[in-house]
Amino acid sequence: MAIAGLVACVGCGGLVPDEDGPIHRYMTASPGCWRIYTELGAVGLPPSPLAGLTVDAYAVTHPGVPGPQSTPSVWIHLITLCFVLERRWPVDQAIRLRRVVADAFGGWAWLERPGSMGEVTAVDVAAASDPDAAGELVGRWVEGAWAAWWRHHPAVRDRADDLAAQFP
């Protein structure tokens, strides 16, 4: 889909500027989407209780293709979302969760990407007109990213169960 200088991001499907530029080395994102996401992080995320999970939301909405970096990445970020969103672990534990999952990764199978990545993207957050609206969009983006992978929730929950014993 193209609208006057905009294209659908190959990862999340959000409408982004049709431009050339750098992209992530293993996530599948259009250059305009990657630029907007990195700029969003550089200027500071809007206030939201889930702001610490935007890296997870971006990663799972731009999963890439099966490979030695992208396959573990999807698992790491989905399990982190599971622990925080479903099991109510504190968001400030996300970095620790990611590290434990990365250390435990053992060649788990590639998870096929969903048809839709959710209704809200980094582009929507960046375009929000005020901080309150942007903060609300962060929450919807993170929760929508997790919900998009619903078909794989049982497998992710099983891995989370296995890993939970590694936490005091």
N, C-alpha and C positions, 0 to 999 in steps of 0.2 A: 504494500500500500504506500502510495506517495501523495503528499499534499504540499504543493508549493514549497519545495526545499526541505521537506520532511520525509523521512522513511521510517518504516517500522523496524525497531531494533531486532536483530536476528536472535537475540537472547530473550529479552522480556516482552517484546512486542510493542513497547511504548513508542510513541512518535518522537523521533529525535532528528536533529539537523543532519542533512545528508552532506557529510564532510569526510575528508581524508584526515587521518591522524593515527596516533598510536592506539593500540588495543591491548588488552590483557593477553599474556602469553598462552594461557590455556582455557580461559573462560571465553565463551562465545558472546561477544558484544559488538555492536556497531561502534565506530569511532565516536560518533556524537554522544552516545549513551555513556561510554567509558569516560569521556571528557566531563560530562555533567556530573557523573558520580564522583570522580576524583575532585572536582571543584567543590562539590557539596561537602565532602570531607575536609577540604582545605579551609573553607570559610567557617566551619563549625556546624554541626548538626543542630536542628531546632530542638528545643527542650521537649523531651518525651521520655517516659520511663523505659521505652524499648530502643532508644537510640543506640545503645551498645550492641544491638543485634542487626544493625543495618548491613554490616559486612556479611553476615549470614544470609540476610534477605537477598543482597546483590548476588552472592555466590550461587545460591540455588535457583535464582531466576536467570542466570547466565551459565548453565552448567557445563558447557563445552561438549566434547565428545569423549567416549571411553578412552582412558589413557592413564599413565602412571601418576599424573598429578590431578587430573580432573575427577577421576573416580573417587579417590579418597576425599577430595575437597567436598564433593556433594554429600558424602556420608558425614564428614566432620560437621558441616554446617547444619545439616538436617538434625543430627543428634543433639547439637547444641540448642537448636530451636525447640526440640522436643523437651529437653530438660527444663528450659526456662518457661516456655509457654504452657506446657501440659503439667509438668511436675513442680512448677512454681519455684524453681531454683532462682536465686538472686541473679539479676542481669550482670552484676559485677563479678560473677563467677564464670562468665562466658569464655574469657581467655583461658582460664584453667581447664574448663570443659573441653575446649578445642584441642588443647595440648594432650590431654589424656586420651581423647578419641584418636588423635593422630598417632600417638605412641602405640595404641592398641590395634590400629588398622592392620588387617591381615589378608589382603587380597580379596576383599568382599566384592560381590558382583556389581557391575554397573547398574544403576537404577535408571530406567528409561524416563526421559523427561516428560512432564505432563503436556497436554495440548495447550493449556493456558497457564500463564505464570501469575495470575491474579490481576485485579483491577487497578492497583496502584503501583507505580514504579518510582524509581529515584527521580525521574523526570518530573513527575507530579509534585514530589516533595520540593524539588528545587524551584518549581514554578509557583509555589504557594505564595499568596499575596501578603500573609502576615505570619508571625511566629506561631501563634496558636493553631492556625489552620495547618501549618507545616508540621507541627508536633503531632496533631491528630492523624495526619497522613502518614507519618512515620509508623505509628501503631498499626494502621490499616495495611501498609506495605509489608511490614514484618509478619503480621498475622496471615495476610493473604498469600505470602510466599510459602509459609508452612502449609496452609490449607491446600494449596495447589498440588502438593505432593501426596494427597490423601491416599492414593492407591498403595503407596509405599509405607504409610504410617505403621502397619503391623511389623514390618521388617525393621524399621527404625526403632520402634519401641522395644523389640526383642534385643537389639544391640544395646540400647540404653539400659535395659534390665541387666545385661551381662556386665556392663561397665559401672553400674551404680555401686557395686561392691568395692570398687577401687577408691571410693570417696569415704572419708571418715564421717 
